[in-house]
């Protein structure tokens, strides 16, 4: 019976959605990082495949259909930008300053890791878009010659880490301004950070949502510079 279920092309889709919705229910009841729907679903899918010795190709037969929604998801980010345009209009200087500073610091960090651990060009391209939402990061990684699957994993890890430690850092650094908090979470932890920002307040959520979009656009616009760095340092 299990073999028949696994061979079904909808197996991957069903398995992913089942664990995601289960994680969502658990996270609503217990606000623990492990029950964050995305990370919970990833862990459960991996464990399920290992326990029942199901090859990844069987999962991909259906799971790959989920990837067709990446492009529509990217387009839908424009809705966030339109809904929060007023915040951008009123706070464009701190928003752009925070986002550009974050993107530049992130680029410097990746270059520093290259110097310390002797990255090759493929790994640099894989890690470079780690701080933007998955829908955009996959396209940037592909265009630069990175490993898309590893990029997705790094993006998820970055978002979870940022959402987990962000509020604590705000307290330590005494960052109490809701606009600054939202920009930091959206710029550094994309969609995961936005989820946490929404929990913190309406302004934080709106600013984080807006920052996700603008950060993604900024990285896309400066990705040709990253490609030049790749050619200079790695090729």
Residue pairs with C-beta under 8 A, 6 or more apart in sequence:
2 52
5 11
6 54
6 58
7 58
8 62
9 61
9 62
9 65
10 62
11 58
11 59
11 61
11 62
12 58
12 59
12 60
12 61
12 62
12 63
12 64
12 65
12 66
13 62
13 63
13 65
13 66
14 62
15 45
15 48
15 59
15 63
16 41
16 45
16 63
16 66
19 40
19 41
19 44
19 45
19 48
20 37
20 38
20 40
20 41
21 37
22 40
22 41
22 44
23 35
23 36
23 37
23 38
23 39
23 40
23 41
23 44
24 37
26 35
26 40
27 35
27 36
27 37
27 40
33 39
33 160
33 163
33 164
34 40
34 43
36 160
36 163
36 192
36 195
38 156
38 159
38 160
38 192
39 156
39 160
42 156
45 59
48 54
49 55
49 56
49 59
70 134
70 135
70 138
70 139
71 135
73 135
74 135
74 136
74 139
77 133
77 135
77 136
77 212
77 213
77 216
78 213
80 209
80 210
80 212
80 213
81 88
81 210
81 213
81 214
83 209
84 206
84 207
84 209
84 210
87 95
87 203
87 206
87 207
87 210
88 95
88 210
88 214
91 179
91 207
94 179
94 180
94 183
95 179
95 183
95 207
95 210
95 211
95 214
96 214
98 180
98 183
98 184
98 187
98 211
99 183
99 187
99 211
99 214
99 215
99 218
100 218
102 131
102 184
102 187
102 188
102 215
103 131
103 187
103 215
103 218
103 219
103 222
106 130
106 131
107 128
107 222
107 226
110 124
110 127
110 128
111 229
111 233
113 119
113 127
114 124
114 233
119 127
119 234
120 234
121 145
121 230
121 233
121 234
121 235
122 145
122 146
122 147
123 146
123 147
124 144
124 146
124 229
124 230
124 233
124 234
125 141
125 144
125 145
125 146
125 226
125 230
126 141
126 146
126 147
126 150
126 151
126 154
127 146
127 151
127 154
128 140
128 141
128 144
128 146
128 219
128 223
128 226
129 136
129 137
129 140
129 141
129 144
129 146
129 151
129 155
129 219
129 223
130 137
130 151
130 154
130 155
130 158
131 155
131 158
131 187
131 188
131 189
131 190
131 215
131 219
132 140
132 155
132 190
132 212
132 215
132 216
132 219
133 155
133 190
133 191
133 212
133 216
134 152
134 155
134 156
134 190
134 191
135 216
136 216
136 219
136 220
137 151
137 152
137 155
138 148
138 151
138 152
139 220
140 146
140 219
140 220
140 223
141 147
141 148
141 151
142 148
143 223
143 227
144 223
144 226
144 227
144 230
145 230
155 190
156 192
158 188
158 189
158 190
159 189
159 190
159 191
159 192
159 193
160 189
160 192
161 189
162 185
162 188
162 189
162 190
162 192
162 193
163 185
163 189
163 192
163 193
163 195
163 196
166 181
166 184
166 185
166 188
166 189
166 193
166 196
167 196
167 200
169 175
170 176
170 181
170 184
175 181
175 184
178 200
178 201
178 203
178 204
178 207
179 203
179 207
181 197
181 200
181 204
181 207
182 197
182 203
182 204
182 205
182 206
182 207
182 208
182 209
182 210
182 211
183 207
183 208
183 211
184 193
185 193
185 194
185 196
185 197
185 204
185 208
185 211
186 193
186 194
186 197
186 207
186 208
186 209
186 210
186 211
186 212
186 215
187 211
187 212
187 215
189 196
190 212
190 215
190 216
191 212
193 208
193 212
194 205
194 208
194 209
194 212
197 204
197 205
197 207
197 208
197 209
198 204
198 205
198 208
199 205
